């Protein structure tokens, strides 16, 4: 995650919070930045965490 955050912070262009900046465009610029396998592992970890919270 640190590498991902560093990569995002090093991108050029106005921040997503800048007036007039389309947040959807800012998000799309990040598309594909996290490998699919990592996303699947994160999703499973979240699901497992919810299961534990329900117990």
BELNOR-V799349 format. One line per field, one symbol per residue. phi: phi as a letter, one per 40 degrees, with the letter a starting at -180 (. if undefined). psi: psi as a letter, one per 20 degrees, with the letter a starting at -180 (. if undefined). A space follows every 50 residues. Layout:
BEGIN
phi->???
psi->???
END
This chain:
BEGIN
phi->.ccccccccccchccdccdgccccccccccdgcbddccccccccccdccc dcccc
psi->hgggghgghiqrrqqhippipohhggghhipjhpqghhggggghhggghh ghhi.
END
